[in-house]
Amino acid sequence: MHELTQGTVTYASAWEVTGGTIELSIEKASTYGDGIVIIKYRDAQNVEAKIKNDLEDI
């Protein structure tokens, strides 16, 4: 945790699952000595729809 709060390490992992990806990371929090665990799930169908909308906006 000391290295994390100093910004010298990054903890992250990702897995591909049926229909999308799962990402797990531990990030530096604003309070010294604290970390934040972040779990993200992205399903392929919604990612494709977002890319399409973004391209239309351009």
Secondary structure, 3 states (H helix, E strand, C coil): CHHHHHCCCCEEEEEEECCEEEEEEEEECCCCCCEEEEEEEEEHHHHHHHHHHHHHHC
